[in-house]
Amino acid sequence: MKRIREYLVVKNPKLNKEVKDDDLLLDILTGNKQNKQVLREYKEHLLITRMDDRDETLFKGLVLLADSTRKGINRVKEVLTDEVNALMPETSKVATPLLAAKLLMLAGSFKKLATSTSSFIQLLGAEKALFRHLRSGAKPPKYGVLYQHPDVVKASIKEKGKIARKLASRISIALRKDYFRRDALP
């Protein structure tokens, strides 16, 4: 997507200011946008470029590749969300399904994640910062992959650590519910 944007900005410098969202730009280029009026307006004003046949063929191929990649990524996210919701329903409610999957990946196993402390969960993904702190006395990390949770993202800088700690505690409890619920099932 970056190369597509670079090519279009060379042809039309206003494009970078007008269309900042890559998904919107891709929708405009492929014609996937539902609002045809917006699509027509953008194409007329922003995407007027002069391309020879070779460049146009190459550019269209690149746009189609970017679009199919985006659709593939979205499909993988949907499948992953369904799988995580089935495996860890309580954890998916507390953390987002994608965040729960990242935690599971970083921990290595469901058992290790479920039996770990909330402080371990809080620092998953911040190993480099933790060892830098231990080695050189730098500031300790407050959150690892939990930084991607919507509550932590929208919190003020002073509150991020506190929210990450509370979130890690809630995730720890939810993980135990999910793990031991699975053991109780036949």
C-alpha positions as CSV (number, residue, x, y, z in Angstrom):
1,M,0.0,0.0,0.0
2,K,2.9,2.3,0.7
3,R,4.2,2.0,-2.8
4,I,0.8,2.7,-4.3
5,R,0.5,5.9,-2.1
6,E,4.1,7.0,-3.1
7,Y,3.3,6.5,-6.8
8,L,0.0,8.5,-6.5
9,V,1.6,11.3,-4.5
10,V,4.3,11.8,-7.1
11,K,1.5,12.2,-9.7
12,N,-0.8,14.2,-7.4
13,P,0.8,15.8,-4.2
14,K,-2.6,16.8,-2.8
15,L,-3.5,13.1,-2.4
16,N,-1.5,12.6,0.8
17,K,-3.4,15.4,2.6
18,E,-6.8,14.6,1.3
19,V,-6.9,10.8,1.7
20,K,-5.0,9.7,4.8
21,D,-6.6,6.4,5.4
22,D,-5.1,3.5,3.4
23,D,-8.3,1.5,3.4
24,L,-10.3,4.4,2.0
25,L,-7.6,5.0,-0.7
26,L,-7.8,1.3,-1.7
27,D,-11.6,1.4,-1.8
28,I,-11.4,4.4,-4.1
29,L,-8.9,2.8,-6.4
30,T,-10.8,-0.5,-6.6
31,G,-14.3,1.0,-6.6
32,N,-15.3,-1.0,-3.5
33,K,-16.8,2.0,-1.7
34,Q,-20.5,2.0,-1.2
35,N,-21.0,5.7,-1.6
36,K,-20.6,6.2,-5.3
37,Q,-20.8,10.0,-5.1
38,V,-17.8,10.1,-2.8
39,L,-16.0,7.7,-5.0
40,R,-16.6,9.7,-8.1
41,E,-15.6,13.0,-6.4
42,Y,-12.3,11.5,-5.2
43,K,-11.5,10.0,-8.6
44,E,-12.2,13.2,-10.4
45,H,-10.3,15.5,-8.1
46,L,-7.5,13.5,-6.7
47,L,-6.6,10.6,-8.9
48,I,-6.1,12.3,-12.2
49,T,-2.8,10.9,-13.3
50,R,-1.1,10.4,-16.6
51,M,0.1,6.8,-17.0
52,D,1.3,5.0,-20.1
53,D,-0.1,1.5,-20.7
54,R,2.8,-0.3,-19.1
55,D,2.5,1.8,-15.9
56,E,-1.2,1.4,-15.8
57,T,-1.1,-2.3,-16.1
58,L,1.5,-2.6,-13.4
59,F,-0.4,-0.1,-11.1
60,K,-3.7,-2.0,-11.5
61,G,-2.0,-5.3,-10.7
62,L,-0.4,-3.7,-7.6
63,V,-3.8,-2.3,-6.5
64,L,-5.5,-5.7,-7.0
65,L,-2.7,-7.4,-5.0
66,A,-3.1,-4.9,-2.1
67,D,-6.9,-5.4,-2.1
68,S,-6.7,-9.2,-2.1
69,T,-4.1,-9.0,0.7
70,R,-6.4,-6.8,2.7
71,K,-9.3,-9.2,2.2
72,G,-7.1,-12.2,3.2
73,I,-5.9,-10.5,6.4
74,N,-9.5,-9.6,7.3
75,R,-10.6,-13.2,6.7
76,V,-7.8,-14.5,8.9
77,K,-8.8,-12.1,11.6
78,E,-12.4,-13.4,11.4
79,V,-11.3,-17.0,11.6
80,L,-8.9,-16.3,14.5
81,T,-11.6,-14.4,16.3
82,D,-14.0,-17.3,16.0
83,E,-11.4,-19.8,17.2
84,V,-10.4,-17.7,20.2
85,N,-14.0,-17.1,21.1
86,A,-14.6,-20.8,21.1
87,L,-11.4,-21.6,23.1
88,M,-11.4,-18.7,25.6
89,P,-14.9,-17.1,25.7
90,E,-14.3,-15.3,29.0
91,T,-10.9,-14.0,28.1
92,S,-12.2,-12.8,24.8
93,K,-14.8,-10.7,26.6
94,V,-12.3,-9.1,28.9
95,A,-9.5,-8.7,26.3
96,T,-10.3,-8.5,22.6
97,P,-10.1,-11.8,20.8
98,L,-7.0,-10.8,18.9
99,L,-5.3,-9.7,22.1
100,A,-6.1,-13.0,23.7
101,A,-4.6,-14.8,20.8
102,K,-1.4,-12.7,21.1
103,L,-1.2,-13.4,24.8
104,L,-1.6,-17.1,24.1
105,M,1.1,-17.0,21.4
106,L,3.5,-15.1,23.7
107,A,3.0,-17.5,26.7
108,G,3.5,-20.6,24.6
109,S,0.6,-22.7,26.0
110,F,-2.8,-22.3,27.4
111,K,-1.8,-24.0,30.6
112,K,1.1,-21.7,31.2
113,L,-1.0,-18.6,30.5
114,A,-3.8,-19.8,32.8
115,T,-1.6,-20.6,35.7
116,S,0.6,-17.5,35.4
117,T,0.3,-14.5,37.6
118,S,-1.3,-11.3,36.5
119,S,2.0,-9.5,36.7
120,F,3.4,-12.0,34.1
121,I,0.4,-11.4,31.9
122,Q,0.9,-7.6,32.3
123,L,4.5,-7.8,31.1
124,L,4.0,-10.3,28.3
125,G,5.5,-8.7,25.2
126,A,7.8,-6.3,27.2
127,E,10.6,-8.7,27.8
128,K,13.2,-6.5,26.2
129,A,12.2,-3.6,28.4
130,L,12.2,-5.8,31.5
131,F,15.7,-7.1,30.9
132,R,16.9,-3.6,30.0
133,H,15.5,-2.5,33.4
134,L,17.2,-5.3,35.2
135,R,20.5,-4.8,33.4
136,S,20.9,-1.1,33.4
137,G,18.4,0.3,35.8
138,A,16.2,1.9,33.2
139,K,12.5,2.5,34.0
140,P,10.5,-0.7,34.5
141,P,7.9,-1.6,31.8
142,K,4.3,-1.1,32.8
143,Y,2.6,-3.0,30.0
144,G,3.5,-5.3,27.2
145,V,1.1,-6.4,24.6
146,L,-1.8,-5.1,26.8
147,Y,-0.9,-1.7,25.4
148,Q,-3.1,-2.6,22.4
149,H,-6.2,-3.0,24.5
150,P,-8.7,-0.2,23.7
151,D,-9.0,0.8,27.4
152,V,-5.2,1.3,27.7
153,V,-4.9,3.1,24.4
154,K,-7.5,5.7,25.2
155,A,-6.2,6.2,28.8
156,S,-4.1,9.2,29.7
157,I,-0.3,8.6,30.1
158,K,-0.5,8.6,33.9
159,E,-3.3,6.1,33.9
160,K,-2.0,3.5,31.4
161,G,0.0,1.5,33.9
162,K,-2.8,1.4,36.4
163,I,-5.3,0.3,33.8
164,A,-2.9,-2.3,32.4
165,R,-2.5,-3.7,35.9
166,K,-6.3,-4.0,36.5
167,L,-6.8,-5.4,33.0
168,A,-4.1,-8.0,33.6
169,S,-5.9,-9.1,36.8
170,R,-9.2,-9.4,35.1
171,I,-7.6,-11.3,32.2
172,S,-5.9,-13.7,34.7
173,I,-9.2,-14.5,36.3
174,A,-10.9,-15.0,32.9
175,L,-8.1,-17.3,31.7
176,R,-8.5,-19.5,34.8
177,K,-12.2,-19.7,34.2
178,D,-11.7,-20.7,30.6
179,Y,-8.9,-23.2,31.3
180,F,-10.5,-25.0,34.2
181,R,-13.9,-25.0,32.5
182,R,-12.3,-26.9,29.7
183,D,-10.9,-29.4,32.1
184,A,-14.3,-30.0,33.7
185,L,-15.9,-30.7,30.3
186,P,-16.0,-34.4,29.3
